[in-house]
């Protein structure tokens, strides 16, 4: 099996319907992956289409430039693009979003909301999409075939919980199970929530924790 065929098998083409509207249709393509987001014939819905290696990044918007997590996210984003993949992030010009956008360049899709762009807080890398914050959350946490969650605070925790629910209930939502990688930063808080009975242990059964980008890179290499 060729490398291209292996990628197509691991990350098959998909179409997901998401509540929301967008300012324009966008498409980002690399050698082994592409993503397209456009309006749907169904009122109030978007279509998320992808094939191949498409990875959505989530993490702290205030992660300091040059910190270990910033550098690690940069390395992972660059490795994805070097392997022909496409990177999605929240579009901001700080933190994990800035790091992954800078590393991905033209192979990045920055998923912004209007206020972020209006206040000049959007990064300039790759292609820019402007949508409602809740639609943005859905795209970054359960549409992409691979979802990565770095450390952060309440906003990132919201993304993490949304991704966990998507992994657990994907069949009810009508899409393939995303591959979810969770940074070790979240292990202790999640175990505490499991111990308290807030999150069932089964919700993390199909997820993988990672310490460094290399833990993920070896799984997406071909």
C-alpha positions as CSV (number, residue, x, y, z in Angstrom):
1,X,0.0,0.0,0.0
2,X,1.4,3.4,-0.9
3,X,1.8,6.2,1.6
4,X,-1.1,8.1,0.0
5,X,-3.3,5.1,0.2
6,X,-2.4,4.5,3.9
7,X,-3.4,8.1,4.7
8,X,-6.7,7.8,2.8
9,X,-7.5,4.6,4.8
10,X,-6.5,6.2,8.2
11,X,-8.3,9.5,7.5
12,X,-11.1,8.8,5.0
13,X,-13.2,11.5,3.3
14,X,-16.1,12.8,5.5
15,X,-18.9,15.4,5.4
16,X,-20.2,16.8,8.7
17,X,-23.1,19.2,9.1
18,X,-22.6,21.9,11.7
19,X,-25.1,24.5,13.0
20,X,-23.9,28.0,11.9
21,X,-23.1,30.2,9.0
22,X,-19.8,31.5,7.6
23,X,-18.6,34.7,5.9
24,X,-17.3,32.7,2.9
25,X,-16.5,29.2,1.7
26,X,-12.9,28.2,2.4
27,X,-10.6,25.4,1.3
28,X,-7.1,24.5,2.5
29,X,-5.1,21.7,0.8
30,X,-1.8,20.0,1.2
31,X,-0.3,16.9,-0.3
32,X,-2.0,14.4,2.0
33,X,-4.9,16.3,3.4
34,X,-7.5,18.9,2.7
35,X,-10.4,20.6,4.4
36,X,-13.3,22.6,3.0
37,X,-16.0,24.6,4.9
38,X,-19.0,26.0,3.1
39,X,-22.7,26.9,3.5
40,X,-25.2,24.2,3.2
41,X,-28.5,24.0,1.3
42,X,-30.1,23.5,4.7
43,X,-30.7,26.9,6.3
44,X,-28.5,27.7,9.3
45,X,-26.1,24.8,8.6
46,X,-22.5,24.5,7.5
47,X,-20.8,21.6,5.7
48,X,-17.4,20.5,7.0
49,X,-15.6,18.3,4.4
50,X,-12.2,16.8,4.9
51,X,-10.0,14.0,3.7
52,X,-6.5,12.9,4.8
53,X,-4.5,14.3,7.6
54,X,-6.4,17.2,9.1
55,X,-5.5,18.2,12.7
56,X,-7.3,20.7,14.9
57,X,-5.2,22.4,17.7
58,X,-6.7,23.7,21.0
59,X,-4.7,25.2,23.8
60,X,-3.9,28.3,25.9
61,X,-4.3,31.6,24.0
62,X,-2.0,33.2,26.6
63,X,0.8,30.6,26.3
64,X,4.0,32.7,26.3
65,X,5.9,32.9,23.1
66,X,8.9,30.6,23.4
67,X,7.6,28.6,26.3
68,X,8.1,24.8,26.2
69,X,4.4,24.2,25.3
70,X,4.6,26.9,22.6
71,X,7.7,25.3,21.1
72,X,6.2,21.9,21.3
73,X,3.0,22.9,19.5
74,X,5.1,24.6,16.8
75,X,7.1,21.4,16.3
76,X,4.0,19.3,16.0
77,X,2.3,21.7,13.6
78,X,5.4,21.8,11.4
79,X,5.6,18.0,11.5
80,X,2.0,17.7,10.3
81,X,2.5,20.0,7.4
82,X,5.8,18.4,6.5
83,X,3.9,15.1,6.2
84,X,1.3,16.7,3.9
85,X,-1.3,17.5,6.5
86,X,-3.5,20.5,7.2
87,X,-3.7,22.4,10.5
88,X,-6.8,24.0,12.0
89,X,-6.6,26.4,15.0
90,X,-8.6,29.1,16.7
91,X,-7.1,31.9,14.6
92,X,-5.7,34.1,17.4
93,X,-2.3,35.8,17.2
94,X,-1.2,34.6,20.6
95,X,-0.4,31.4,22.4
96,X,-0.9,27.9,20.9
97,X,-2.8,29.4,18.0
98,X,0.0,31.7,17.0
99,X,2.6,28.9,17.4
100,X,0.7,26.4,15.2
101,X,-0.3,29.0,12.6
102,X,3.3,30.2,12.2
103,X,4.5,26.7,11.9
104,X,1.9,25.6,9.4
105,X,1.9,28.8,7.1
106,X,-0.3,28.3,4.0
107,X,-1.5,24.9,5.3
108,X,-3.3,26.6,8.2
109,X,-7.0,27.4,8.5
110,X,-7.5,29.9,11.3
111,X,-11.1,29.6,12.6
112,X,-12.0,33.0,14.0
113,X,-15.1,34.7,15.4
114,X,-16.0,38.3,14.3
115,X,-15.0,40.1,17.5
116,X,-11.5,38.5,17.4
117,X,-11.0,39.9,13.9
118,X,-12.5,43.3,14.7
119,X,-10.0,43.8,17.6
120,X,-7.0,42.8,15.4
121,X,-6.4,39.6,17.4
122,X,-6.4,37.2,14.5
123,X,-3.1,35.8,13.1
124,X,-2.2,36.3,9.5
125,X,-1.2,32.7,8.6
126,X,-2.9,30.7,5.9
127,X,-6.6,31.0,5.3
128,X,-9.0,32.9,7.6
129,X,-12.6,31.8,8.4
130,X,-15.0,33.9,10.4
131,X,-17.9,32.1,12.1
132,X,-20.0,32.1,15.3
133,X,-18.0,31.2,18.5
134,X,-20.1,28.1,19.1
135,X,-19.6,26.9,15.5
136,X,-15.9,27.5,15.9
137,X,-15.9,25.3,19.0
138,X,-17.6,22.5,17.1
139,X,-15.2,22.6,14.2
140,X,-12.1,22.6,16.4
141,X,-13.3,19.9,18.8
142,X,-15.3,17.3,16.9
143,X,-15.1,17.8,13.1
144,X,-11.4,17.3,12.4
145,X,-10.3,13.6,12.3
146,X,-7.5,14.4,14.7
147,X,-7.9,16.8,17.7
148,X,-5.0,17.9,19.9
149,X,-5.6,19.6,23.3
150,X,-2.7,21.4,24.9
151,X,-2.7,22.8,28.4
152,X,-4.8,25.9,29.2
153,X,-7.5,27.3,31.5
154,X,-11.3,27.6,31.3
155,X,-11.5,28.1,27.5
156,X,-9.3,25.1,26.7
157,X,-11.2,23.1,29.4
158,X,-14.4,23.9,27.5
159,X,-12.8,22.6,24.3
160,X,-11.5,19.5,26.1
161,X,-15.0,18.6,27.5
162,X,-16.6,19.2,24.1
163,X,-14.0,16.9,22.4
164,X,-14.5,14.2,25.1
165,X,-18.3,14.2,24.5
166,X,-17.7,14.0,20.7
167,X,-15.4,11.0,21.1
168,X,-17.9,9.2,23.3
169,X,-21.1,10.1,21.4
170,X,-19.8,10.4,17.8
171,X,-22.2,7.7,16.5
172,X,-25.2,9.6,17.9
173,X,-24.0,12.7,16.1
174,X,-23.5,10.9,12.8
175,X,-19.7,11.2,12.2
176,X,-16.6,9.2,12.6
177,X,-14.8,9.1,15.9
178,X,-12.1,11.8,16.1
179,X,-8.7,10.7,17.4
180,X,-8.2,12.8,20.5
181,X,-4.8,13.5,22.0
182,X,-4.8,15.2,25.4
183,X,-1.7,16.8,27.0
184,X,-0.6,15.4,30.3
185,X,-1.5,18.8,31.9
186,X,-5.1,17.6,32.0
187,X,-4.6,14.1,33.4
188,X,-4.8,15.0,37.1
189,X,-7.9,17.3,36.7
190,X,-9.7,14.7,34.7
191,X,-8.9,11.9,37.2
192,X,-10.3,14.1,39.9
193,X,-13.5,14.7,38.0
194,X,-13.8,11.0,37.4
195,X,-13.2,10.3,41.1
196,X,-15.9,12.9,41.9
197,X,-18.4,11.2,39.5
198,X,-18.7,14.2,37.2
199,X,-17.0,12.5,34.2
200,X,-17.5,8.8,33.6
201,X,-14.1,7.0,33.2
202,X,-15.4,5.6,29.9
203,X,-15.1,9.1,28.4
204,X,-11.3,8.9,28.4
205,X,-11.0,5.3,27.4
206,X,-10.5,6.0,23.7
207,X,-8.3,9.1,24.2
208,X,-4.5,9.3,24.4
209,X,-2.4,11.4,26.7
210,X,0.8,12.9,25.4
211,X,3.8,14.7,27.0
212,X,5.7,15.8,23.9
213,X,4.9,16.3,20.2
214,X,7.0,13.3,19.3
215,X,4.3,11.0,21.0
216,X,1.9,12.2,18.4
217,X,4.3,12.5,15.4
218,X,5.2,8.8,15.5
219,X,1.5,8.0,15.1
220,X,0.8,10.2,12.1
221,X,4.0,9.4,10.2
222,X,3.9,7.4,7.0
